[in-house]
Amino acid sequence: MSSEKKQKTALSELAFDSVRYVELLGKIMGVSESLQNNPAQGLYPKEDLCSDHVLAALAPYSGPDGPLKVERIAFLEGRGNVIITYPGATDASVAFVGSHMDVVPANPET
């Protein structure tokens, strides 16, 4: 089976798994204290702690036999960006899904 055909088959077999989704959210929430972003309070987020879980969840769909190319690129230590590429055959389509993993701490008085 060609590499392109494997990629199409792998993606067509994807289905939403609510149990795995909630499990991933739980792992992300587990590191939320380390994602606080308020330099005035000495809080600097460590997004890699969150993206480690995202990368692990995507591992079965990436690598040499997976349909996705997944990588983390960091400009600051511990604050990497996850880049996901779905290689196409000939026509190029570009999609961007932006999100951020850092959070601003809430004021406990309000």
C-alpha positions as MATLAB code, in Angstrom:
seq = 'MSSEKKQKTALSELAFDSVRYVELLGKIMGVSESLQNNPAQGLYPKEDLCSDHVLAALAPYSGPDGPLKVERIAFLEGRGNVIITYPGATDASVAFVGSHMDVVPANPET';
ca = [
       0.000    0.000    0.000;
       1.391    3.412   -0.930;
       2.300    5.938    1.748;
      -0.400    8.331    0.508;
      -3.062    5.601    0.640;
      -1.978    4.657    4.205;
      -2.352    8.297    5.231;
      -5.858    8.603    3.798;
      -6.902    5.306    5.386;
      -5.518    6.267    8.801;
      -7.333    9.616    8.839;
     -10.594    8.173    7.553;
     -10.568    5.727   10.459;
     -10.374    8.490   13.064;
     -13.393    8.844   15.297;
     -14.110   11.071   18.277;
     -13.357    9.178   21.478;
     -14.949   11.064   24.365;
     -13.155    8.953   26.980;
      -9.714    9.720   25.533;
     -10.688   13.376   25.094;
     -11.722   13.784   28.728;
      -8.597   11.895   29.804;
      -6.437   14.339   27.821;
      -8.268   17.331   29.289;
      -7.689   15.919   32.769;
      -3.958   15.639   32.104;
      -3.868   19.216   30.828;
      -5.797   20.460   33.851;
      -3.305   18.579   36.011;
      -0.535   20.945   34.897;
      -2.652   24.117   34.831;
      -0.884   25.613   37.849;
       2.343   25.586   35.823;
       0.613   27.405   32.947;
      -0.145   30.616   34.839;
       1.153   33.704   33.092;
       1.655   36.851   35.137;
       5.253   38.101   35.124;
       4.356   40.814   37.675;
       3.688   37.969   40.123;
       6.735   35.996   38.996;
       4.574   33.508   37.098;
       5.939   32.333   33.759;
       4.089   29.529   31.956;
       5.718   26.256   31.003;
       3.539   25.294   28.034;
       5.724   22.275   27.258;
       4.148   20.541   30.268;
       0.801   20.808   28.478;
       2.023   20.115   24.962;
       3.793   16.957   26.213;
       0.304   15.484   26.665;
      -0.850   16.724   23.247;
       2.229   15.233   21.578;
       1.657   11.900   23.353;
      -1.978   11.841   22.196;
      -0.892   12.504   18.597;
       1.984    9.986   18.641;
      -0.058    7.127   17.108;
      -0.849    9.368   14.115;
       2.648   10.704   13.542;
       6.085    9.306   12.898;
       7.319    7.413    9.860;
       4.077    5.456    9.365;
       1.594    8.097   10.527;
      -0.299   10.552    8.349;
       0.775   13.588   10.398;
       4.096   15.302   10.912;
       4.088   16.592   14.496;
       6.843   18.657   16.030;
       7.454   21.132   18.788;
       9.432   24.280   18.036;
      10.586   26.442   20.933;
      11.833   30.004   20.858;
      11.995   30.101   24.660;
      12.872   27.127   26.841;
       9.736   25.356   28.079;
       7.436   27.450   25.886;
       7.310   25.509   22.631;
       4.712   25.604   19.881;
       3.198   22.421   18.458;
       3.248   22.345   14.674;
       1.103   19.711   12.952;
       1.467   19.140    9.219;
      -0.737   16.906    7.119;
       1.335   16.426    3.972;
      -0.636   16.647    0.754;
      -0.069   14.980   -2.576;
      -0.127   17.908   -5.010;
      -2.609   20.647   -4.107;
      -1.731   22.810   -1.143;
      -4.309   23.746    1.453;
      -3.402   25.713    4.518;
      -5.282   25.667    7.794;
      -4.314   27.333   11.023;
      -5.779   26.489   14.384;
      -4.478   28.841   17.010;
      -4.738   28.310   20.692;
      -2.749   29.133   23.732;
      -2.102   27.073   26.805;
      -1.131   29.736   29.300;
      -3.692   31.157   31.711;
      -3.889   34.394   33.650;
      -4.436   33.750   37.352;
      -7.820   34.812   38.723;
      -8.121   37.424   41.452;
      -9.202   35.419   44.514;
     -10.984   38.471   45.966;
     -13.359   38.852   43.001;
];
